[in-house]
Amino acid sequence: MPDNAPTIHVLNGPNLNLLGEREPEVYGRDTLADVERSCRELCDAASLKLVFNQTNSQGTLIDHIHAARQSAGIVINPAGYSYSVAVLDALKACSAPVVEVHISNIHARGLSEPFRAESLTATAALGVISGLGSAGYGLAIQFLLSRRGGA
């Protein structure tokens, strides 16, 4: 892959390092390594570079967003930082298209846990994919590719 190939950034917030272990009945059995592998396959097939990050630190997530500001696209699962004004402000400073992904259906979960039904950071995204499991990441990348004319 050429050094100047367009780059997609897939950014993951807190606790996603435990994907596949933490509440598998909600989040499924795929690990974050599984998600990265499938994202990498899609990007490789489209001749795009992939930067894939996960952090439990809000400041580090913001640094990753800043690094991706002018990329070909950002796929973000902000997880528990979906309610962060600081993460929202970082996303709003991006010229890159942003797609927010949630593995679980945050709207359905809002019936029993009302705070989960809202995502402040989604207001900075072109779209939100929620409730389709880890497949949502691939769908987000495919959407970004279609905007580039690559799918």
Helices and strands as residue ranges (DSSP letters): E 7-12, G 16-18, H 24-27, H 32-45, E 49-54, H 58-68, E 73-77, G 79-83, H 85-92, E 98-102, H 106-109, G 114-117, G 121-124, E 127-130, H 135-148
